[in-house]
Amino acid sequence: MSRYDSSSHVFYRCQYHIVWTSKYRLKILKGNVAKEVYRCIHVFCSMKKCRIVELNVQIDHVHLVVRTPPSLSVSELVGFVKG
């Protein structure tokens, strides 16, 4: 994996570390729920042409390190994945 990605006229590196928790930090992200969250995040990121560097689903929160194209804002990605 190269340090920078490229498009037709630019080189870029848009990498973000996103963390979010369950409501009231309830410990619900375990077992089949955690597997489904993991799978859905992979599917949604591939739909938006993002590359997952690291994904970790803990029992009460999720860590996501993702590389995005410059045409995609962070708020749009988070809204899409969490929605």
C-alpha positions, 0 to 999 in steps of 0.5 A: 500500500502506497503512502499516497493515493492518486487521482487524475490530477492529484495525489492525496492522503485523507486518512481519518480515525473515527470512534463512536459508541453505543448509546449510554455505552451499553455493552451490546456489540458482541457475538452476532451483532459485532459480526454484522456491524463489522460486515456492514461497515466493510460493505458501506465503505466499499460503496463509498470507495473508501479503504479500511486501514483498521477496524476494531469493534469493541463491546461498547464502541467502534474504532475505524481508520479509513482512507477516503477520496477527497470528494467525500467529506468525513461527515458524509461518510460517518452519516452513511456508515452510522445510518 
